[in-house]
Each structure stands twice: as structure tokens, then as C-alpha cells.
Amino acid sequence: MNDKKGFTLIELLVVITIIGLLATVVLVSLNTARMKARDVRRVADLRQVALALEFYYDDSSDMSYPGISGSNQWGDADSGMTKALQDNNYISSVPHDPGTNTYQYWVAPGNQSHVLKATLEDPDNPALDDDTDNPSSGGTVFGCDCDDPAYCIRI
């Protein structure tokens, strides 16, 4: 009789296959959690900027929002929303999208209203139920396309 103890090659392959399957399930779950976390951050970022814009509006002498109507003013570091909020200390730094998309800031003609936009990764996100959509104009608000999965805040 052979008294050697150990695993056979088949037993090792079965164990390695099971570990590989479990690792795949965990990675898929983590990707979903990361996607949801990025969407939560997008919604929170827009709400933070909306609050800072309200402070700016309340303190401005002409009761208007910063920026030029008809164009996206989010990334304009020299003028528009970014400069106005940071120069007046309403916000320490203007947030940036955690993924590959960009946030948008559109001002209404006359600078009396605005729309903030972020594109969410999850088209079934419950936040999309309470955002600004404008079905009467094909989802466009002040030149900004707010159809889902775009999350828009209009003030």
C-alpha cells in the first residue's frame, strides 16, 4: 500500500475553479456598488453647488446667477460659475464628476434661473424620479438636455 498523503491534480483544479468563480461574483458586486457610490456623489455634488449658487444669488446686488446664458458654464475657470463661487468663498472648490462624464451649469436668459446637470450611470436610480425633466420641450431646459439618465436640478 502507498501511504503518501496529498491532493490529486483533479482536486486542486476543482478548488481553483471554485475560488475563481467566487472571485468573479465578488468583483461584479463591487462594480455595482462603485457605480451606485459614484451616482450618490454626483447627486450630492449638484445639491452642494445649488446651495452655493443660492447663497451667491441672495448676496448679489442685481439678484442674478453668475455666468452667460445659453452655454455650459461649469468648467469655465476664468468667468462664470466656478470663479464666482470660489472668489466669494461660497464653495472651497467646485466638484468634478467622479467618472468620465462632466457636470453642466446652464443659465436662463436674464440670469434669473439655472440648471445643474450630471449624467448618472444607473438609469433606474430613484433620484431620477425627483429631478427636473421637461417633456414639453423634449427634455431640454435652457439648452440643457435633461432626459434621463441625466439628473438635473433647476432653480
TATA-V323213 format. One line per field, one symbol per residue. phi: phi as a letter, one per 20 degrees, with the letter a starting at -180 (. if undefined). A space follows every 50 residues. Layout:
BEGIN
phi: ???
END
This chain:
BEGIN
phi: .eefdqeeffffffffffffffffffffffffffffffffffffffffff ffffffgfeffelbefodfnbfdfeffebnfgfffffelebfbffcgfde ecfccddfgnldbbcdcceeeefdfffffdeeccffdmneclndfdfgef ecddd
END
